[in-house]
Amino acid sequence: MDAVNEESDPSSYYLALYGLISFLLVMLIVMLLYVACSKKYRLNWFEKNLLEAAETTQMRHSSILGTVIKMCRKIPILIPASKGSSFPSLAADDSIPGTPSSPHGYSASSPSTQQQSSQADTNNITTRSAGAVAPLALPLVRSDKHVVLSTTSITRPRVSSMHTKLDHTKIDTSLYQKPSPSRTPSSPEDIRGSIQLTLTYDPAAGILTIRLIEAHDLQARDFSGTADPYAKIRLLPDRSNVWQTRIHKRTLNPVFDEDFVFEVRPTTIGRRTLEVILYDFDAYSRHHSIGGVKLPLAHIDLSEKVTLWKGLSPCSEQDAKAELGDLMVSLCFLPSAERLTVVVIKARNLRVVDDTRTSSDPFVKVTLLQAGKRVKKKKTGVHRNTLCPVFNEALTFDVSREALRRSTIEFYVLHDSLLGPSELLGRSIVGPGSDCRPQERDFFHEVLTSKTATAQWLPLSEPQ
């Protein structure tokens, strides 16, 4: 029996242990559920702030409502009116509905009646105050002797809505007008219009930004009464860096809205002059100038953004016709090999031949003439969509020294028209003849006497 009891005791111990562990697990699960639920339904700081703000607002509204009720209780219902009122007078024994007949503003009824009426008034005021919080918002009806609180609504003036028809005569247009900078007076007869531009200079970066905004009242060049204007901008004395705007068709008041950037050091900007020239585009002949303006930058305060209106005056004879650009070439003659090497390096500031574009498709054709006859000719490749192409192409001609002395070298810069013949952009001649400028004659003589290559910019012109 003792052995049996000893064997049964461990089993009961294990059962008690298992029961305790199960109880602890259940309690732990309950605690976890409680913590999770408490965290889920606990208000965060934002929700607490919203709740406190709502309670504060409710308390403030309750206090305002109570103040309104107290003030309305203290206001006498009958108030003496001025003698000059236009309302009809009331007799002393006339009764006004809803007002007490006591001379002191209280009725002669019993205290219970007064208490009931005061409670009714309080309820009435509370009901009315729910719609409007502002005190003393009750309408008044005035007579010669009294001003009575009225229960009828006051007719308010009609407010214009989006469906009512506007009266344009009552609109003050001066409020919507934007003041524009004063323009240069066009009293002189030689003023050919005016142009607006802004100048912004960053001395730290050495960048001058010129924004060409618009032009007004340009002078028409032909009998059509209109023009196809465009502008060229550069900083003198540097004539090589030229910017050009888009071409605007059939208008005397073009709006450009284009920015142009120049690199100018602060030490030299005072010696620069801004030149803006407007030209009239002509697809079949040279472009003629409409007018221009020159602005010495030394006379302009560039510490901040400057907006100017300037009148356009006639240009000089040199600027009256649009420049056709320049071509840089290098010439080298080898007597031993009897070979002339022409290197077409690059061109700049070529003109636009199509008013729908701001660039051309140029190429260069080099011709060797002897006694007025074209002996040999070669050409470079076409460069698309550019006014400043870089060619760097070498063209060779086999010619003796004696034949070269009597020859003339012609350079033609042309625009490659895909649907028709090529259009001439400019021409330059180098040779010993009188039809060449002195600079080109000196250049040709240097080619014959020098053993090294000689490079030079050649200005382009129209053929004679």
Helices and strands as residue ranges (DSSP letters): H 2-41, H 45-74, E 79-80, H 111-129, E 140-142, E 146-149, G 168-170, G 173-176, E 194-202, E 207-216, E 229-236, E 242-244, E 255-263, G 269-271, E 273-280, E 288-296, G 297-299, E 306-311, H 317-320, E 326-334, E 339-348, E 362-370, E 373-379, E 390-398, H 401-405, E 407-415, E 423-430, H 438-449, E 454-459
